[in-house]
Structures are given as C-alpha cells and as structure tokens.
Amino acid sequence: MNLKPLKKNKVVSFLKSYNTKRLSEEKIQVINANNRILSKNIYSKINTPPFNNSAVDGYVIRNLDIKNEQKYKLVRKIKAGGKDRIILKKNQAARIFTGAVMPINSCTVVMQENAFEENGFVKFIKKPKKNVNWRLAGEDVRKNKLLLKKGTLIKAENLSLLASVGLNYVHVYKKISIGFFTSGNELKNPTTKLIGSQINNSNRFAIYSLLKKSGFSVVDLGVLKDSKQKINHSLSEASKKFDILITAGGASVGEEDHIIKVIKEIGKINFWKIAIKPGRPLAFGEIKKKPIFCLPGNPVSVFLLIAMIVKPFLFKLSGTEWKDPKHIPVKINFSMKKKTQRMEWLRVNIETKNSKELIVKRYSKQGSGIISSIVFSDGIIEIPENKSFLKPGDIFKFYSSDILY
C-alpha cells in the first residue's frame, strides 16, 4: 500500500493494469444491446445499400442520351420496394422514387423540380449532369467488412448500423454485478425532519443514478452503520454475491471510520489516499479477490471520482478499454493560488463561447460538500499537480457536466 497520496497518473496506471477475470458471454437481440459490450467481432454479410438506388424523387435516364433540349419518353414508374430490374432503351426515362432500384444501364437521376411532364414525355429545365443523385450498392458498407470490433461499447448509432446489415442478434459480455453501500450512522432517507447531526443520504441517489445511466447492473445494499463487526459481516457477504463493491463514506482516519480497517483484515488495500482535491481519501482494495472502491462521503467527491476514475474502471472490468471522459481546452478568466503536488478538479462556468475559444470562470463555492456546485456549474477544469499559480489566459482541460454525469 502507498505511504503517500498517489498522483492521478499512478492511480490510472494501476487500475488499467489490474488483472480482470474472464467474462461470460450471452446472445441478445440487437434492440436490447444499447450500452452492452461486444464479445465477438462483427462482419457484414451483405452490401449496404444492397442495390444501386435513387437518392431523390425524379426521373432516371441513360448517360448516353444526355443532350441539350432533349425530351424522353416515359415508360414506367419505379417505386421503392419493387423487385423488377429494368433496362432503359434509347431516349427513354422512368419516373423513380427515393430508394427505388436503379435501371441496370442507368446512373443519372434528374430531380423532379428540374423536370416537367408533357404528353407522355418528360423534359428538363436544363441539361442534366451525369452520374448524380443515386447511391451505389455497398456505398455505406461492403460485404465482409469488419463493422465493429470485440470490446466495442454499443451505442444508438451502432444499433442502427447493425440493423442496416440485417442483424437481429449479437454476442455480448454478461453485465458485471455492482453492489454499493453508503456509510454512516448520521444518514437518513430523504426527509425534512432531521434531528441533531442527521443528514439526508444524497450519495445513495448519486451513485445509483450515475451507474445506472451508463448501463451498469447496480444494487443499493443499504447503509453501513459505524460498527466494525457489522461492516465486516456486510462486506464479507456482499463480496460473495457481486463482482465489485463500492462504498461511500467511512474511508477517512476518524475513530468511527472502520471500513479501511475491516478491508485490511478480511482482504487487502492496494492504495489509499490520492493526490487529488476533492477526493483525497479514495481507497481501492480486494475482498475474496473481488475489487472494492472506498469513496469519501463528501458528495462532490463521489460525483467526480465516479465520473473520472470509477466508471472508466467499470467499463474495463466489463470487457472494453479504459476510456477517460472527453475533454476540450479552455481559457480561464481568474487568478488563484494552489498547493503543488496535488491535482485539483475545479468547478467552473462557461463565460464566453464563440468559434475561436471557450473562456470559463471559477464557480463561487468549491467545498466538497456543496452539491449545488455540481448542479449549477458547467463542468470542471483539471489543474495539474505542478501548477501553483493560475492567471487569466491559462489553458486547462475542461470536462463538461453533460459528459461527466
């Protein structure tokens, strides 16, 4: 276990290299595959589109017949869904609709607004351009092409692609099971009638919703009371039933904070305390070879640690690669002093947004217990460990709330 707080890059490096167990697979319907992870490569068995087709409503002609002031004899209508493959003869045209099969010997479609019909013929307002307004078979996806790789996290756009090549089922990894506890005698279910030092248990709702939104199978295991014996029993039993455990609260060095002590006794602690504000008391360990994250109890720390560290690890555990949240560079408009040897996640609001640059201002309240700072800020900037003084115009990584939460 580390003797001094680990820097973020060391934490991430350790978790990326953590040895994960072999995952089971299952076959599910594509319609239910959103947020699931592919366990096999997927190749297309067909071309998409499967045939040459019109991209617009209009009139199809042969390239050989394109001339000035030419009229074309209308011979038929070609509708989407039809099965016939026709051949146009000299100076013939066909009325064609979007998605309909192109005649075998034709590759020019004139849009209907540039044409008019007269006595069984069609005329064009101007000379047609060759080879326009149609789509080639396989233009989107070629037969036998690798579509999606094993380990891909399936999203809506992937579902559409899979359906377009005729797939109804895919092989995915079974979901890992996640159990979480919140910790502390002071925690109560939401109420306006708090007594003494009681507080409402907001972390319970944060953890559940953050993980559920990302597609994880998560179970709320309730509140761990500040009793070493009860914590020992609860964690031991939960480790038999779940692939990974998460706790929030009780990870500090207080007299009533027993979680770290218990894990050391019935398992092991890989690291405890990180050089990040907020989130310093984060711990990671194992019970019966099942990983466990111990988060501090402050709600801002819970939100940011789950978004920046826990979720990427859970995705890795689920069969895909570690994925850091996306970020963009922004300029700040404020000055601030900061301790070195510690990274900071500072909540900010966007002040100026234009095509050239994004400028942010510091959110007024930065305490790790200020839940409203998560709600009313636009995201966070990540200030590196070696930065001790911030000034207007400095550039940092910005993580949007829309991506984090």
Residue, then its C-alpha position, 0 to 999 in steps of 0.5 A: m500500500n502507498l505511504k503517500p497520496l498517489k498522483k492521478n497518473k499512478v492511480v490510472s496506471f494501476l487500475k488499467s493494469y489490474n488483472t480482470k477475470r474472464l467474462s461470460e458471454e450471452k446472445i441478445q437481440v440487437i434492440n436490447a444491446n444499447n450500452r452492452i459490450l461486444s464479445k465477438n467481432i462483427y462482419s457484414k454479410i451483405n452490401t449496404p445499400p444492397f442495390n444501386n438506388s435513387a437518392v431523390d424523387g425524379y426521373v432516371i435516364r441513360n448517360l448516353d442520351i444526355k443532350n441539350e433540349q432533349k425530351y424522353k419518353l416515359v415508360r414506367k414508374i419505379k417505386a421503392g420496394g419493387k423487385d423488377r430490374i429494368i433496362l432503359k432503351k434509347n431516349q427513354a426515362a422512368r419516373i423513380f422514387t427515393g430508394a427505388v432500384m436503379p435501371i441496370n444501364s442507368c446512373t443519372v437521376v434528374m430531380q423532379e423540380n428540374a423536370f416537367e411532364e408533357n404528353g407522355f414525355v418528360k423534359f428538363i429545365k436544363k441539361p442534366k449532369k451525369n452520374v448524380n443523385w443515386r447511391l451505389a450498392g455497398e456505398d455505406v458498407r461492403k460485404n465482409k467488412l469488419l463493422l465493429k470490433k470485440g470490446t466495442l461499447i454499443k451505442a444508438e448509432n451502432l444499433s442502427l448500423l447493425a440493423s442496416v446489415g440485417l442483424n437481429y442478434v449479437h454476442v455480448y459480455k454478461k453485465i458485471s454485478i455492482g453492489f454499493f453501500t453508503s456509510g454512516n450512522e448520521l444518514k437518513n432517507p430523504t426527509t425534512k425532519l432531521i434531528g441533531s447531526q442527521i443528514n439526508n443520504s444524497n450519495r445513495f441517489a448519486i451513485y445509483s443514478l450515475l451507474k445506472k445511466s451508463g448501463f451498469s447492473v447496480v444494487d443499493l445494499g443499504v447503509l453501513k452503520d459505524s460498527k466494525q463487526k457489522i461492516n465486516h459481516s456486510l462486506s464479507e457477504a456482499s463480496k460473495k454475491f457481486d463482482i465489485l463493491i463500492t462504498a461511500g463514506g467511512a474511508s477517512v482516519g476518524e475513530e468511527d471510520h472502520i471500513i479501511k480497517v475491516i478491508k485490511e483484515i478480511g482482504k487487502i488495500n492496494f492504495w489509499k489516499i490520492a493526490i487529488k482535491p476533492g477526493r483525497p481519501l479514495a481507497f481501492g482494495e480486494i475482498k475474496k479477490k473481488p475489487i472494492f472502491c472506498l469513496p469519501g462521503n463528501p458528495v462532490s467527491v463521489f460525483l467526480l471520482i465516479a465520473m473520472i476514475v470509477k466508471p472508466f474502471l467499470f467499463k474495463l472490468s466489463g470487457t472494453e478499454w479504459k476510456d477517460p471522459k472527453h475533454i476540450p481546452v479552455k481559457i480561464n478568466f481568474s487568478m488563484k493560488k494552489k498547493t503543488q503536488r496535488m491535482e485539483w478538479l475545479r468547478v467552473n462556468i462557461e463565460t464566453k463561447n464563440s468559434k475561436e475559444l471557450i473562456v470559463k470562470r471559477y464557480s463561487k463555492q468549491g467545498s466538497g460538500i456543496i452539491s449545488s456546485i455540481v448542479f449549477s456549474d458547467g463542468i470542471i477544469e483539471i489543474p495539474e499537480n505542478k501548477s501553483f499559480l493560475k492567471p487569466g489566459d491559462i489553458f486547462k482541460f475542461y470536462s463538461s457536466d453533460i459528459l461527466y454525469 
